[in-house]
Amino acid sequence: MATKKPETSKALGVTLEAARKVIRAGEEKAAAIGQPMNIAVVDAGANLVAFERMEGAWLGSIDISINKAFTARAFDIETKALGENSQSGDQFFGIHASNQGRVMIFAGGVPLKAGGQVVGAVGVSGGSGKQDQTVAEAAAAAFNS
């Protein structure tokens, strides 16, 4: 009798299979808008699960994409929203200097949720903030599809 392969469950968190699905969706969106991207996926502990650098994506954005994913998970907030709330005089002003400088306050980091809980995050970098956010949202949407 063959053993049945366990189903990928979002309740278990971000599996490698799920991370690859998120990255594929991000790559498809990036290709559709004509902007090569770096795409990173982290788990609930903000540990890197998977990363892809599309051909032609900026080398300088590798670290940024990984840190956007870290930030979105570390604070359970989109990096775009964190950036909006970290301007001079706002409640999170100066937060980008915390965590040994890993905190990114640019658009493109989106938490991944399962059952209403954050279980990981995706980080995207390589284009404008709007492009990064668009790709990250498309990638995150694939997590629950």
Residue, then its C-alpha position, 0 to 999 in steps of 0.5 A: m500500500a502506497t503512503k499518501k503524501p501529506e497535504t500542504s497545509k497553511a496551518l503548518g506555516v510556509t512550506l517550501e512548496a508554498a513559498r515556491k508558489v508565492i514566488r512563481a506568482g510574483e514572477e508572473k506579475a513582474a513579467a507582466i509589468g516588464q520589471p525583473m524582481n528579487i522575491a523572498v519568502v520567509d516563515a513565521g520565524a522570519n527565516l528565509v524559506a525561498f528566494e529567486r532573482m529574476e534575470g536582470a533584477w538589480l543585485g542591490s535589491i537582493d538584500i532589500s527583498i529579503n529584509k522587506a520579507f523580514t520586516a513584514r513578518a517581524f512587525d506583521i505589517e506591510t512595509k508600505a504601511l510601516g513606511e507611511n507611519s515612520q515619517s518624521g513626527d509619526q509613531f514609528f519614526g526611526i524604526h528603520a534603524s532598529n534590528q541592525g538596520r534590517v527594517m525596510i520602510f519601502a513598499g514591497g513587503v507583505p505578510l502571508k496569512a493563514g486562518g487570520q494569523v501571520v505565518g510568514a511574509v513575501g518581500v519584493s524589490g527591483g522596481s519602483g515602490k508601486q511596482d514592488q508593492t503590486v508584485a508583492e500583493a500578487a505573490a501574497a494572493a497566491f498563498n491562499s489560492 
